[in-house]
């Protein structure tokens, strides 16, 4: 499944809406982001989400590959929803619906046959029906969740600061500072292990790790 890359899942949902409501929807997006951002605060509590984006595509905005290609005469404009997240499809939809149900209804309410985010069963069917499977999904760190990346950045910064602050300490002072460093950074020691949701990306990582291990063994034998 091309939607999956290691621990991450890439979702693309394309939903139709009437051209005049597409213009109204653009205004809603602008007002919410600029004036009422609290409608989206629930997203910040969902650490499993890498990002989420809504884009309005007007019915006259679809690209033409060549001038000879006839212009498309579409009845509807479309809203493209893109998101990357960790975990399963069902976990994401559940979390998204419970975190910002009013926000989802505000963003999708003008879309054709949108059933509202609650009850979940109808919302499930709506997303599944309009979801577009990915032909290719690239993930630079397939075995790392969003929190793994965030904590790695914090650990890197803290480690650099620790190195600078302990350069001139005695052995005893360094040992005490090191223990304090470990205790204060326990929550930043993420795990880039396997998850139940794997893909071909994970297989490539394993092959790469195996190749590096074999090269190291060969190099060790040559040195011996």
N, C-alpha and C positions, 0 to 999 in steps of 0.2 A: 504494500500500500504506500503510494508516494506521499500521502498526507503525513506520514510518520518518519521522523529522523531521530533515532535514539530515544531520549526521554521526551522529546518535544513533538507536538502535533500542530500542523498548519491548517487553518480553516479558511475557506473562501465561500461566501454566500452572496449570491446575486439575486436581488428581489426587484420585481417591477413596481413602478408607481406612475401615476398619471403625470403628464408633463407639467401641468400647472401646480400640482402638489409637490413636485420636485423643487420648484422655485421656492415654495413655502418651506420645504424641509431644509433648504440651505440657510434660510433665515433662522430657523429653529436651532440649527447647529451653531450658528454664530452667536445667538443670544445666550445659549446654554454655556458655551465655553467662556464668553466674555462676562456675562452677568450672573449666571446661576451655576457655577461649577460644582456646587454641593450635590447636584444630581448625579455626578460621576464619582463622588468620594468613595462609594462602595468598591470601585475598581481598585483603589489603593490598598484595600484590605486583602485582596486576592493575590498573594505572592506567586501563585502558579501562572499568572498571565505575564507573558513577555511584553506584549503590546496589543492594542485593539484599535482599529481605524474604520471609520465610515466615510465613503466617498460617493458623491452624487455624480452620475454620468448622464448628461442630457441626451435625449434621443437623437439629436443632430451632432453629437460630439464623438461618435464612434469613428476611429481612424480609417482612412482609405490607404491601401498599400500602393496604389498608383492612380493617377488622374483618370485612367481609362476605366477604373473600377466604378460601377454605378453607385450613386449615393443610396444608402439604405433609408427606407421609409418605415420607421418604427412607430408603433402605436404608443409604446410606453418609454419613459425614461427608466433608469435603473439605479439602485443603490447597492454598492459593493461593500461588503463587510469583510475585513481581513483580521485575523488574529492568530497569534502563536502562543501556545501554552503547554504546560507540563501535565501529564496525566491522561486519562481517557476522555473520549468525547462526552460521555454521559456525566462524568464528574465536572467537566467544564460548563456544560449547559446548566446543570443544577446550581453550581456556584454562581454563575453569571446571573441566572434568574433570581436567586435569592438575594444577591448583593445589590442589584440596581433594577428591581422590577419596574419602577416608575420611569427610570431612564430608558429602559428598553422599549417600553410602550410609547414614550415620547418620540424616540428615534424611528420606530417602525410603524407607528399607528397609521400613517398615510399609505403604507405599502399594500398592494393588492392582496386581499384575503389574509391579512395579518390577524391572528387569533388572540393576541395579547400573551404576555409572558406567563401568566397563571390562568388556568391550570397548565402544568408542565407537559402533559400528554400532547395537547394540541400544539404547543410551542415546539416540542420535539419534532413532530411531523412536519411543521412548517420549515424548520431549519434543514431537516434531512431532504425534503423535496427540492429546496432551492440551493443546496450546497453543491459546489463544483469541485470534483476531485482534482487534486494537483497532479500535473504531469511530471513535475520534478520539484523536490523540496531539499534545499541545501541547508545544513546546520553545521557551523564551524566547530561546535562543541557538543556532539550528539549525546555524550554520556553525562553532561552537566545540566542540572536544572537551573532555572532563573536564580534561585537563592544561592546555588553553588557559585555562580559567577559573581554575584554581589558580595558574598562573604570572601571570596578569593581576592577581590579588589581591596576590601578592607584589611585583610590579613597582609597583603603585599605592602600597603601603606604603613601599617603598624610595625611590620618587620623592619622596614627601612628606618623608621623612627627609632626603634629599639637598637638597631646597629649604631646609629649616630650617638645615642644617649649613653651607650655602654662601652664606648671605645676606650675610655681611660679608667675604667673601674678595676678594682682588684678582683682576684678570683672569687673570694667570698661574696663581695658585693655583686659581681656578675651573676653568680649562682642564684642569689636572692632575687635579683631583677628578672632573671630568666624564669624562675618559678612564678613570679607575679605576671609575667608576660603570658605564660601558658594558661594560667587561671583566667586571665581577662580575655583571652582569645579562644576559649573553648567553643563558643557559639559560632566562631568563624571557620572552624575546621569542617568544611563540608565533605561530602562523599560523592565521588564521581563513579559510583557503582552502577550496576545494571538495574533496570526497572522491568516490570512485566511487559511494557510496551516497547518492543524493539523493531528494528527494520534493517534493511540492507546496509544502512550507514553504520550500524553497530558491527556488522560482520566485517566491513572494511577496516574499522578501527582495530578489531581483534587480529585481522591479518597483518596490519601494520605493526602492532605490538609484537606479534609472533616473529615477524621478519627481523625486527630490531633485536629481539632476544637471541635469535640464531646468529646474527652478525656479531653480537657481543661475545657469544660462546666461541665462534670461530676465531675472533681476534684474540681471545684469551688463550686459546690453544697455540696460536702462532707465537705469542709472546713467551709461552712456556717452553 
